[in-house]
Amino acid sequence: MRTGRVVRAAVFAFTIFLLILLWGGLAIQLGYDQQQTLDRARSTSANLSATFAEYTVGVMRAMDQTLLSVKQDYEKDPERFDAAAEVQKYAVLRDISLQLGLIGPDGNLAFSSLDKSPEPVYLGDREHFVAHVGGESGKMFISRPMVGRLSGRLSLQLSRRLDRPDGSFAGVVVISLDPQYLANLFNSASLGRDGFVSLVGRDDMFVRARTSDLGTMLRRSMAGTELPRMLERSPTGVYEVNSAIDGVDRVLGYHAVPDYPLVIVVGWARDAILADFYDRRRWLGLVGMVISMVFAGAGLLFIRQVDRQTRTERELRRQAVELNESRMEAETANRAKSQFLANMSHELRTPLNAIIGFSELILSGSLGPIGSPKYLEYAGDIHASGTHLLDLINGILDMSKIEAGRYDLAPEEIDLAPVVEECLGFIRVRATEGGVALDNLRRADRLRVRADKRALKQILINLQSNAVKFTPRGGCVSIAATRTEDGMVAIEVADTGIGIAAADLKRIFEPFQQADNSLGRAHEGTGLGLTIAKSLVELNGGTLLAASAVGVGTTITVRLPAADDGSRRPPAPAGEELHASS
């Protein structure tokens, strides 16, 4: 039970370890993936801002070059200057700009490529005019987005100062640029939802053009954002910020426009950048959950299997204990039975010996003749019955001693031939009466075994008696012995009797069993002879085997350890059979 708890705890800990390893690995992989995605977005933002800065430089240079050409044409001959002809002369003025305008030194609009208003249009208060009144800066001025007083449209005013030959202020030449033109140019980049590209003035931080929310963001200053501080550090860069306007987290890439006081800002919403990453994260999360469920399920199944095995082992231990208890009870009962039989056999043998002894006296007539021959016949019956009953009790007593472990052995080196001859003496009369021939060992003095002599006699008598009992008249019982190569002596008792069926061979060694167990069997006996013989052979370190065929006969082979007597006699050749007729 303790082992089961330890195994369950180990499986649970291992499952948790696998889950931690799985989710830890996923977290590391997702963190790396997210960082790589953001790094690519930063690089893309930086590259886009640089690209759009180059585009903006191109547009601004085209505008500035046009302003310089118009300025040169005007200053060359102000009286003959034809503004309408200038519009047709330069493609930029026809295709990109909203209008070309000339503002006089008094601030009134002197010329416009748009239809002239019947009323004077005063522009002297506009920043693109005021910027040039104080003197020539040598640079194109780029105004904030404003609504034109003549066009009524939102536009950027790009202007340069006009001078008289004496250098005095002659007015301002202006090109009105639609910020939507720049926005359309920037829209070539797909930045997703909440992404934008803005053109911002570096001097005032006002937005000049933007790809999204144009009306809202134009004329909005970015002076309070991180952009001015980032520009102080470097003219190009990337940073992340949470917008104070819409609360969107963005990656911003910026790049100052060379030669002009402008900066390109590319904004990319963090959620848009990570959209694909979020999809991958969801899929990996689902995969991780499935794998986690598999791990958890496998761990649970393993724990259930461990619990089942633990219960099985506990049940097996319980059954083993019960079996051991049952075995001990059976052994106790068997010993009690054997003890009872031994005691009862002893109590029965005493009066039986008296009955047999007195019947022998009557039969011998040693105390005088018997009056009636019938009494002599009765005395013979009493003697035969008493002898049979005594043999039965002796067998039961021997069997009970063997089972109780109380059969004492005294192993010794025994010459086989005299013992066999002595045992044949006990059955020779019965064999003669039954018409059964006996074949005995010869030269058996060369074969010696190590065994208990009393047990060896009982083994041989039991086997020889059985062989004679089950051999019909005219049959033969033979005894042969050989020395085997493995240091054993094989004694074979063979008969030409009725034989034993193969199905009965195992059963004949069980107590009180015979090949014929029917009530009407032809041969008397207790069925203990072979059981006792086999038990005694095994007690002496040997084996007993039976081979038989119905109608042919039976051969019982007893193998006992050979005596180590080489110092006193020459050993019998291995495999040499000692056999003679008697």
C-alpha positions as CSV (number, residue, x, y, z in Angstrom):
1,M,0.0,0.0,0.0
2,R,2.8,2.3,0.8
3,T,4.5,1.4,-2.5
4,G,1.3,2.3,-4.3
5,R,1.1,5.7,-2.7
6,V,4.8,6.3,-3.6
7,V,4.1,5.3,-7.2
8,R,1.0,7.5,-7.4
9,A,2.9,10.4,-6.0
10,A,5.8,9.8,-8.5
11,V,3.4,9.6,-11.4
12,F,1.6,12.7,-10.3
13,A,4.9,14.6,-9.9
14,F,6.2,13.4,-13.3
15,T,2.9,14.5,-15.0
16,I,3.2,17.9,-13.4
17,F,6.8,18.0,-14.5
18,L,5.8,17.2,-18.1
19,L,3.1,19.9,-18.0
20,I,5.5,22.5,-16.6
21,L,8.0,21.4,-19.2
22,L,5.4,21.7,-22.0
23,W,3.9,25.1,-20.9
24,G,7.4,26.4,-20.0
25,G,8.6,25.4,-23.5
26,L,5.5,27.0,-25.1
27,A,6.0,30.2,-23.1
28,I,9.6,30.4,-24.1
29,Q,8.7,29.7,-27.8
30,L,5.9,32.3,-27.7
31,G,8.0,34.9,-26.0
32,Y,10.7,34.4,-28.6
33,D,8.1,34.5,-31.4
34,Q,6.6,37.7,-30.1
35,Q,9.9,39.3,-29.7
36,Q,10.9,38.3,-33.3
37,T,7.6,39.6,-34.6
38,L,8.0,43.0,-32.8
39,D,11.6,43.2,-34.0
40,R,10.5,42.7,-37.6
41,A,7.8,45.3,-37.2
42,R,10.4,47.8,-35.8
43,S,12.7,47.1,-38.7
44,T,9.8,47.5,-41.2
45,S,8.7,50.7,-39.5
46,A,12.3,52.1,-39.8
47,N,12.6,51.0,-43.4
48,L,9.1,52.5,-44.3
49,S,9.9,55.8,-42.6
50,A,13.2,56.0,-44.5
51,T,11.4,55.2,-47.8
52,F,8.7,57.7,-47.3
53,A,11.3,60.3,-46.3
54,E,12.9,59.8,-49.7
55,Y,9.5,60.1,-51.5
56,T,8.9,63.3,-49.5
57,V,12.3,64.7,-50.5
58,G,11.4,64.1,-54.1
59,V,8.1,65.9,-53.9
60,M,9.5,68.8,-51.9
61,R,12.5,69.3,-54.3
62,A,10.1,69.3,-57.2
63,M,8.0,72.0,-55.6
64,D,11.0,74.0,-54.5
65,Q,12.6,73.8,-57.9
66,T,9.3,75.0,-59.4
67,L,9.1,77.9,-56.9
68,L,12.7,78.9,-57.7
69,S,12.0,78.8,-61.5
70,V,8.8,80.9,-61.1
71,K,10.7,83.3,-58.7
72,Q,13.5,83.7,-61.3
73,D,11.1,84.3,-64.1
74,Y,9.3,87.0,-62.1
75,E,12.4,88.7,-60.8
76,K,13.8,88.9,-64.3
77,D,10.9,91.0,-65.7
78,P,8.1,91.6,-63.2
79,E,6.2,93.8,-65.7
80,R,6.1,91.1,-68.4
81,F,5.6,88.1,-66.0
82,D,2.7,86.0,-67.1
83,A,1.5,83.8,-64.2
84,A,-1.0,81.8,-66.3
85,A,1.8,80.9,-68.7
86,E,3.9,79.7,-65.8
87,V,1.2,77.3,-64.8
88,Q,1.2,75.7,-68.2
89,K,4.9,75.7,-68.3
90,Y,5.5,73.5,-65.2
91,A,3.8,70.1,-64.9
92,V,4.0,70.2,-61.1
93,L,1.7,73.1,-61.1
94,R,-0.8,71.4,-63.4
95,D,-0.8,67.9,-61.8
96,I,0.0,68.2,-58.1
97,S,-0.7,71.7,-56.8
98,L,-4.1,73.2,-56.0
99,Q,-3.0,76.6,-57.2
100,L,-0.1,78.9,-57.9
101,G,-0.4,82.3,-56.3
102,L,1.4,85.6,-56.1
103,I,1.0,87.8,-53.0
104,G,1.9,91.4,-53.3
105,P,4.1,93.3,-50.8
106,D,0.9,94.7,-49.4
107,G,-0.4,91.2,-48.5
108,N,-3.1,91.1,-51.1
109,L,-3.4,88.2,-53.5
110,A,-2.1,89.6,-56.8
111,F,-2.6,86.4,-58.9
112,S,-4.0,82.9,-58.6
113,S,-4.3,80.0,-61.0
114,L,-7.8,79.7,-59.7
115,D,-10.6,81.9,-60.7
116,K,-9.9,85.4,-59.3
117,S,-12.3,86.6,-56.6
118,P,-14.1,89.9,-57.4
119,E,-13.1,91.0,-53.9
120,P,-9.5,91.5,-52.8
121,V,-8.1,88.5,-50.9
122,Y,-5.8,89.6,-48.0
123,L,-3.1,87.1,-47.0
124,G,-0.8,89.4,-45.2
125,D,-1.6,87.7,-41.9
126,R,-0.8,84.2,-43.1
127,E,2.4,82.6,-41.9
128,H,3.7,81.8,-45.3
129,F,3.7,85.6,-46.1
130,V,4.9,86.8,-42.7
131,A,7.8,84.4,-42.8
132,H,9.3,86.2,-45.8
133,V,8.7,89.9,-44.8
134,G,11.6,90.1,-42.5
135,G,14.2,89.0,-45.1
136,E,15.4,86.2,-47.4
137,S,16.0,82.9,-45.5
138,G,17.2,81.1,-48.7
139,K,14.8,78.2,-48.0
140,M,11.4,77.2,-49.0
141,F,8.8,77.8,-46.3
142,I,6.3,75.0,-45.6
143,S,3.3,76.2,-43.7
144,R,0.9,74.3,-41.4
145,P,-2.2,72.9,-43.1
146,M,-4.8,75.7,-43.5
147,V,-8.0,76.4,-45.4
148,G,-7.3,78.6,-48.4
149,R,-9.3,81.9,-48.4
150,L,-9.8,81.7,-52.1
151,S,-10.0,77.9,-52.7
152,G,-11.7,77.1,-49.4
153,R,-9.7,73.8,-49.3
154,L,-7.2,72.5,-46.7
155,S,-3.7,72.8,-48.1
156,L,0.0,73.2,-47.3
157,Q,1.4,76.5,-48.5
158,L,4.9,76.2,-50.0
159,S,6.4,79.7,-50.5
160,R,9.5,81.7,-51.4
161,R,10.3,85.4,-51.2
162,L,10.2,87.7,-54.3
163,D,12.7,90.5,-54.4
164,R,13.0,93.7,-56.6
165,P,16.2,94.4,-58.3
166,D,17.2,96.6,-55.4
167,G,16.7,93.7,-53.0
168,S,13.5,95.1,-51.4
169,F,10.5,92.9,-50.7
170,A,8.4,92.4,-53.8
171,G,6.0,89.8,-52.4
172,V,5.7,86.0,-52.1
173,V,5.2,83.2,-54.7
174,V,3.0,80.3,-53.3
175,I,2.2,76.8,-54.4
176,S,-0.8,75.3,-52.5
177,L,-0.3,71.5,-52.1
178,D,-3.2,69.2,-51.2
179,P,-2.1,67.1,-48.1
180,Q,-4.2,64.3,-49.5
181,Y,-1.8,63.9,-52.3
182,L,0.9,63.0,-49.8
183,A,-1.5,60.9,-47.8
184,N,-2.3,58.9,-51.0
185,L,1.4,58.5,-51.6
186,F,1.8,57.1,-48.0
187,N,-1.2,54.8,-48.3
188,S,0.9,52.5,-50.5
189,A,2.0,50.9,-47.3
190,S,-0.5,48.5,-45.7
191,L,-0.2,49.1,-41.9
192,G,-3.5,47.5,-40.9
193,R,-6.1,48.8,-38.5
194,D,-4.9,51.9,-36.5
195,G,-1.8,52.2,-38.6
196,F,-0.7,55.5,-40.1
197,V,2.0,57.5,-41.8
198,S,2.3,61.2,-40.9
199,L,4.4,64.1,-42.2
200,V,5.3,66.4,-39.2
201,G,7.0,69.7,-39.1
202,R,10.2,69.5,-37.1
203,D,10.1,73.2,-36.0
204,D,6.6,73.3,-34.6
205,M,5.7,69.5,-34.5
206,F,2.4,70.1,-36.3
207,V,1.1,67.3,-38.6
208,R,1.3,68.3,-42.3
209,A,-0.2,65.2,-43.8
210,R,-1.6,61.8,-42.5
211,T,-2.9,58.6,-44.1
212,S,-5.9,58.3,-41.6
213,D,-8.0,60.7,-39.6
214,L,-6.8,63.4,-41.8
215,G,-9.3,66.1,-40.7
216,T,-8.8,65.3,-37.1
217,M,-5.1,65.1,-37.0
218,L,-4.2,67.9,-39.3
219,R,-3.1,71.0,-37.4
220,R,-2.6,68.8,-34.3
221,S,0.8,69.3,-32.6
222,M,3.0,66.4,-31.5
223,A,5.1,68.6,-29.3
224,G,3.8,66.9,-26.2
225,T,4.8,63.4,-27.4
226,E,8.0,61.4,-27.3
227,L,8.8,62.4,-30.8
228,P,10.7,65.7,-30.0
229,R,12.9,63.9,-27.4
230,M,13.6,61.1,-29.8
231,L,14.6,63.5,-32.5
232,E,17.0,65.2,-30.1
233,R,18.8,61.9,-29.7
234,S,18.8,60.8,-33.3
235,P,17.3,61.9,-36.7
236,T,16.0,58.3,-37.2
237,G,14.8,55.6,-34.8
238,V,12.0,53.4,-33.5
239,Y,10.1,53.5,-30.3
240,E,7.0,52.2,-28.7
241,V,4.3,54.4,-27.1
242,N,0.7,54.3,-25.9
243,S,-1.2,57.1,-27.8
244,A,-2.7,59.7,-25.5
245,I,-5.2,60.4,-28.3
246,D,-6.8,57.0,-29.0
247,G,-5.1,54.8,-26.3
248,V,-3.6,52.5,-28.9
249,D,-0.2,50.9,-28.3
250,R,2.0,51.5,-31.3
251,V,5.4,50.9,-32.7
252,L,6.6,54.2,-34.2
253,G,9.4,54.6,-36.7
254,Y,10.6,58.1,-37.6
255,H,13.0,59.5,-40.1
256,A,13.9,63.2,-40.6
257,V,13.5,64.4,-44.2
258,P,16.8,65.6,-45.4
259,D,17.1,69.3,-46.3
260,Y,13.6,70.1,-45.1
261,P,12.2,70.8,-41.6
262,L,10.0,67.7,-41.8
263,V,9.9,64.2,-40.3
264,I,8.1,61.1,-41.4
265,V,6.5,59.1,-38.7
266,V,5.2,55.5,-39.4
267,G,2.9,54.2,-36.8
268,W,2.0,50.5,-36.6
269,A,-0.6,49.3,-34.0
270,R,0.9,46.7,-31.7
271,D,-2.3,44.5,-32.0
272,A,-2.1,44.6,-35.8
273,I,1.6,43.7,-35.7
274,L,0.9,40.8,-33.4
275,A,-2.4,39.6,-35.1
276,D,-0.7,36.6,-36.7
277,F,1.2,35.9,-33.5
278,Y,-2.0,36.0,-31.6
279,D,-3.5,33.4,-34.0
280,R,-0.4,31.2,-33.6
281,R,-0.6,31.6,-29.8
282,R,-4.2,30.5,-29.8
283,W,-3.4,27.5,-31.9
284,L,-0.4,26.6,-29.8
285,G,-2.5,27.1,-26.7
286,L,-5.1,24.6,-28.1
287,V,-2.4,22.2,-29.0
288,G,-0.9,22.6,-25.5
289,M,-4.3,22.0,-23.9
290,V,-4.8,18.8,-26.0
291,I,-1.3,17.6,-25.1
292,S,-1.9,18.5,-21.5
293,M,-5.1,16.5,-21.5
294,V,-3.3,13.6,-23.0
295,F,-0.6,13.8,-20.4
296,A,-3.1,14.2,-17.6
297,G,-5.2,11.3,-19.0
298,A,-2.2,9.1,-19.4
299,G,-1.1,9.9,-15.8
300,L,-4.6,9.2,-14.5
301,L,-4.8,5.9,-16.4
302,F,-1.4,5.0,-15.1
303,I,-2.4,5.9,-11.5
304,R,-5.6,3.9,-12.0
305,Q,-3.6,1.0,-13.3
306,V,-1.2,1.3,-10.3
307,D,-4.2,1.4,-8.0
308,R,-5.7,-1.7,-9.7
309,Q,-2.3,-3.5,-9.5
310,T,-2.0,-2.5,-5.9
311,R,-5.5,-3.8,-5.1
312,T,-4.6,-7.0,-7.0
313,E,-1.3,-7.4,-5.2
314,R,-3.2,-6.8,-1.9
315,E,-5.8,-9.3,-2.8
316,L,-3.1,-11.8,-3.8
317,R,-1.3,-11.3,-0.5
318,R,-4.5,-11.8,1.3
319,Q,-5.2,-14.9,-0.7
320,A,-1.6,-16.1,0.0
321,V,-2.1,-15.5,3.7
322,E,-5.4,-17.4,3.5
323,L,-3.8,-20.2,1.5
324,N,-0.9,-20.4,3.9
325,E,-3.3,-20.5,6.8
326,S,-5.4,-23.2,5.0
327,R,-2.2,-25.1,4.2
328,M,-1.1,-24.9,7.9
329,E,-4.6,-26.0,9.0
330,A,-4.6,-28.8,6.5
331,E,-1.1,-29.9,7.7
332,T,-2.3,-29.7,11.2
333,A,-5.3,-31.7,10.4
334,N,-3.3,-34.2,8.4
335,R,-0.8,-34.6,11.3
336,A,-3.7,-35.0,13.7
337,K,-5.2,-37.6,11.3
338,S,-1.9,-39.4,11.0
339,Q,-1.4,-39.3,14.8
340,F,-4.9,-40.6,15.3
341,L,-4.4,-43.4,12.7
342,A,-1.0,-44.3,14.3
343,N,-2.6,-44.5,17.8
344,M,-5.6,-46.4,16.5
345,S,-3.4,-48.8,14.5
346,H,-1.3,-49.5,17.6
347,E,-4.5,-50.2,19.6
348,L,-5.8,-52.5,16.9
349,R,-2.5,-54.4,16.3
350,T,-2.3,-55.7,19.9
351,P,-5.6,-57.7,19.9
352,L,-5.0,-58.7,16.2
353,N,-1.6,-60.2,17.1
354,A,-3.4,-62.2,19.9
355,I,-6.1,-63.4,17.4
356,I,-3.5,-64.5,14.9
357,G,-1.4,-66.2,17.5
358,F,-4.3,-68.2,19.0
359,S,-5.5,-69.1,15.6
360,E,-2.1,-70.5,14.8
361,L,-2.2,-72.6,18.0
362,I,-5.5,-74.0,17.0
363,L,-4.3,-74.8,13.5
364,S,-1.2,-76.4,14.7
365,G,-3.1,-78.6,17.3
366,S,-0.2,-78.1,19.7
367,L,-2.7,-78.3,22.7
368,G,-4.6,-81.3,21.4
369,P,-6.8,-82.3,18.5
370,I,-9.9,-80.4,17.4
371,G,-13.1,-82.3,17.6
372,S,-14.7,-81.2,14.4
373,P,-12.8,-80.5,11.1
374,K,-15.1,-77.5,10.6
375,Y,-13.6,-75.8,13.5
376,L,-10.1,-76.2,11.9
377,E,-11.5,-74.6,8.8
378,Y,-12.9,-71.7,10.8
379,A,-9.6,-71.2,12.6
380,G,-7.9,-71.0,9.2
381,D,-10.4,-68.3,8.1
382,I,-9.7,-66.4,11.4
383,H,-6.0,-66.6,10.8
384,A,-6.2,-65.4,7.2
385,S,-8.6,-62.5,8.1
386,G,-6.5,-61.4,11.0
387,T,-3.3,-61.5,8.9
388,H,-5.0,-59.4,6.2
389,L,-6.3,-56.9,8.7
390,L,-2.8,-56.7,10.3
391,D,-1.3,-56.0,6.9
392,L,-3.8,-53.2,6.3
393,I,-3.2,-51.6,9.7
394,N,0.6,-51.8,9.2
395,G,0.2,-50.0,5.8
396,I,-1.9,-47.3,7.3
397,L,0.6,-46.9,10.2
398,D,3.5,-46.7,7.8
399,M,1.6,-44.1,5.6
400,S,0.7,-42.0,8.6
401,K,4.3,-42.0,9.8
402,I,5.5,-40.9,6.4
403,E,2.9,-38.1,6.2
404,A,3.7,-37.0,9.7
405,G,7.4,-36.9,9.0
406,R,8.1,-39.5,11.7
407,Y,9.5,-42.3,9.6
408,D,13.0,-42.5,10.8
409,L,15.7,-43.5,8.3
410,A,19.1,-45.0,9.0
411,P,20.9,-44.9,5.6
412,E,23.7,-47.4,5.0
413,E,25.5,-49.2,2.2
414,I,23.5,-52.3,1.3
415,D,24.4,-55.3,-0.9
416,L,21.4,-55.5,-3.2
417,A,21.3,-59.3,-3.9
418,P,20.7,-60.6,-0.3
419,V,18.0,-58.1,0.3
420,V,16.2,-59.0,-3.0
421,E,16.5,-62.7,-2.2
422,E,15.1,-62.2,1.3
423,C,12.2,-60.2,0.0
424,L,11.4,-62.9,-2.6
425,G,11.1,-65.3,0.3
426,F,8.0,-63.5,1.5
427,I,6.2,-63.8,-1.8
428,R,7.5,-67.1,-3.2
429,V,4.8,-69.2,-1.6
430,R,2.1,-66.9,-3.0
431,A,3.7,-66.9,-6.5
432,T,3.9,-70.7,-6.5
433,E,0.2,-71.0,-5.4
434,G,-0.7,-68.5,-8.2
435,G,1.4,-70.2,-10.9
436,V,3.6,-67.2,-11.4
437,A,7.3,-67.7,-12.3
438,L,9.9,-65.5,-10.6
439,D,13.1,-64.3,-12.2
440,N,15.7,-63.1,-9.7
441,L,19.0,-61.1,-9.8
442,R,22.3,-62.9,-10.1
443,R,25.8,-61.5,-9.5
444,A,24.0,-58.8,-7.5
445,D,26.8,-58.8,-5.0
446,R,28.5,-56.3,-7.3
447,L,25.7,-53.8,-6.9
448,R,25.3,-51.8,-3.7
449,V,23.0,-49.0,-2.8
450,R,22.9,-46.4,-0.1
451,A,19.5,-46.5,1.6
452,D,17.6,-47.4,4.8
453,K,17.5,-51.2,4.8
454,R,14.1,-51.5,6.4
455,A,12.6,-49.1,3.9
456,L,14.4,-50.9,1.0
457,K,12.8,-54.2,2.0
458,Q,9.4,-52.7,2.3
459,I,9.8,-51.1,-1.2
460,L,10.8,-54.4,-2.8
461,I,8.1,-56.4,-0.9
462,N,5.4,-54.0,-1.9
463,L,6.4,-53.9,-5.6
464,Q,6.9,-57.7,-5.8
465,S,3.6,-58.4,-4.0
466,N,1.8,-56.1,-6.4
467,A,3.4,-57.7,-9.4
468,V,2.5,-61.2,-8.3
469,K,-1.0,-60.1,-7.3
470,F,-1.8,-58.7,-10.8
471,T,-0.1,-61.4,-12.9
472,P,-2.4,-64.2,-14.0
473,R,-1.4,-67.9,-13.8
474,G,1.4,-68.7,-16.3
475,G,2.8,-65.2,-16.1
476,C,6.2,-64.1,-15.0
477,V,7.6,-61.5,-12.6
478,S,11.3,-60.5,-13.1
479,I,13.7,-58.3,-11.1
480,A,16.7,-56.7,-12.8
481,A,19.2,-54.0,-11.7
482,T,21.8,-51.9,-13.5
483,R,24.3,-49.3,-12.6
484,T,23.7,-46.0,-14.4
485,E,26.2,-43.4,-15.6
486,D,24.9,-40.7,-13.2
487,G,25.8,-42.7,-10.1
488,M,22.4,-44.4,-9.5
489,V,21.3,-48.0,-9.3
490,A,18.1,-48.7,-11.3
491,I,16.0,-51.6,-10.0
492,E,13.2,-52.8,-12.4
493,V,10.3,-55.0,-11.2
494,A,8.5,-56.1,-14.3
495,D,5.4,-58.4,-14.7
496,T,3.4,-59.8,-17.6
497,G,0.1,-59.0,-15.8
498,I,-3.0,-57.3,-16.7
499,G,-1.3,-53.8,-17.2
500,I,-2.6,-50.4,-16.4
501,A,-4.3,-47.9,-18.7
502,A,-2.4,-44.7,-19.4
503,A,-5.1,-42.6,-17.8
504,D,-4.7,-44.5,-14.5
505,L,-0.9,-44.4,-14.3
506,K,-0.7,-41.1,-12.3
507,R,-3.6,-42.1,-10.0
508,I,-2.1,-45.4,-8.9
509,F,0.4,-43.6,-6.6
510,E,-2.3,-41.8,-4.7
511,P,-3.4,-43.3,-1.3
512,F,-6.1,-46.0,-1.5
513,Q,-6.1,-46.0,-5.3
514,Q,-6.0,-49.0,-7.6
515,A,-6.2,-49.3,-11.4
516,D,-9.6,-51.0,-10.7
517,N,-11.5,-49.0,-8.0
518,S,-14.9,-50.7,-8.6
519,L,-16.6,-52.5,-5.6
520,G,-16.5,-55.7,-7.6
521,R,-12.7,-55.6,-8.4
522,A,-11.1,-59.0,-8.6
523,H,-8.0,-58.2,-6.6
524,E,-8.0,-57.3,-2.9
525,G,-5.8,-54.7,-1.3
526,T,-5.8,-51.3,0.4
527,G,-4.2,-49.3,-2.5
528,L,-1.4,-48.2,-0.2
529,G,1.5,-50.4,-1.5
530,L,2.6,-48.2,-4.4
531,T,2.0,-45.0,-2.4
532,I,4.2,-46.2,0.4
533,A,6.9,-47.5,-2.0
534,K,7.1,-44.2,-3.9
535,S,7.2,-42.2,-0.6
536,L,10.0,-44.3,0.8
537,V,12.0,-44.2,-2.4
538,E,11.8,-40.4,-2.4
539,L,12.8,-40.3,1.3
540,N,15.9,-42.2,0.4
541,G,16.8,-39.7,-2.4
542,G,15.6,-41.7,-5.3
543,T,12.8,-41.8,-7.9
544,L,10.0,-44.3,-8.8
545,L,8.6,-44.5,-12.3
546,A,5.9,-46.7,-13.9
547,A,5.5,-47.9,-17.5
548,S,2.6,-50.1,-18.4
549,A,0.4,-51.3,-21.3
550,V,-3.0,-53.0,-20.8
551,G,-2.7,-56.8,-21.5
552,V,1.1,-56.6,-21.8
553,G,2.3,-55.9,-18.2
554,T,3.8,-53.2,-16.0
555,T,7.4,-52.2,-15.2
556,I,8.2,-50.2,-12.1
557,T,11.7,-48.6,-12.1
558,V,13.3,-47.6,-8.8
559,R,16.4,-45.4,-8.9
560,L,18.5,-45.2,-5.7
561,P,21.9,-43.7,-5.0
562,A,24.7,-46.2,-5.6
563,A,27.0,-46.8,-2.6
564,D,30.5,-45.4,-3.0
565,D,32.4,-48.6,-2.3
566,G,35.1,-48.5,-5.1
567,S,37.9,-49.0,-2.5
568,R,36.6,-52.4,-1.5
569,R,35.2,-53.9,-4.7
570,P,35.5,-53.3,-8.4
571,P,32.5,-51.3,-9.6
572,A,29.9,-52.9,-11.8
573,P,30.2,-51.9,-15.4
574,A,27.8,-49.0,-16.3
575,G,24.7,-50.3,-18.0
576,E,25.4,-54.0,-17.2
577,E,22.2,-55.8,-16.3
578,L,22.3,-58.5,-13.6
579,H,19.6,-61.0,-14.3
580,A,19.1,-64.7,-13.7
581,S,16.3,-67.3,-13.5
582,S,15.2,-68.7,-10.2
